[in-house]
Each structure stands twice: as C-alpha cells, then as structure tokens.
C-alpha cells in the first residue's frame, strides 16, 4: 500500500498551491473540478506524494477542528527553513526532540494548517 495524497480543504486553492510551491518547494501537478464545482488542485514532491487542495464553489468557513493535527515535511536544516519560510503563524520554534532524534519546528500555512518541519539527526 502506498499513501498517494492528503486532501486539505481551502477557500483559495491557487493561493495555497502557490504557498506550498514557493515556500516548501513542491510542484504543481494537475487539477480537476467535480460535478458540483469543487476545484481540486494538486501539488507534489515529484516522488508520488501529493497534496490535494480542495476549493468548494461557494465560500465556506474552513475549520480544521481537532481531527487534523499536522503535515510533516523533511528538510535539510530546520533553522534555515524556519527563518526563510513566509509562514502565517509559529506554533513551535525550532527545537530538538530526543525521542525522535530530530530538530523540529511547527508553522502554519495561509489557511492555518499546521506544518512540521523535521530535520532527522
């Protein structure tokens, strides 16, 4: 079994896609619209994993609730990435997590989804 994508609901798929492309280095992969007008834009890492950014045709309030926690992204240098990414909120500054043997930081994307930057040691 391979995990191929995670779907994030958004009010602006283009804005969110641009953020993931510019800030995390993902690439725009493809898109389609459903019969009800929901637009789905995919960005990926080029190795088979994609984020599906789903934008409904009418404006809705996006509330992640408590079911979603975060998306982890492996980086070469947490501190450097944390300093350069145009994030929309700091959840946790860079720190070392002994149990994971990794440096991590948590930020928010433009819609408030939490992204973990992780640098394995």
Secondary structure as GFF3:
##gff-version 3
##sequence-region A 1 121
A	DSSP	beta_strand	5	10	.	.	.	ID=ss1
A	DSSP	alpha_helix	13	24	.	.	.	ID=ss2
A	DSSP	beta_strand	27	33	.	.	.	ID=ss3
A	DSSP	beta_strand	39	44	.	.	.	ID=ss4
A	DSSP	beta_strand	50	55	.	.	.	ID=ss5
A	DSSP	beta_strand	71	74	.	.	.	ID=ss6
A	DSSP	alpha_helix	78	84	.	.	.	ID=ss7
A	DSSP	beta_strand	90	97	.	.	.	ID=ss8
A	DSSP	three_ten_helix	98	100	.	.	.	ID=ss9
A	DSSP	beta_strand	102	108	.	.	.	ID=ss10
A	DSSP	beta_strand	114	120	.	.	.	ID=ss11
###
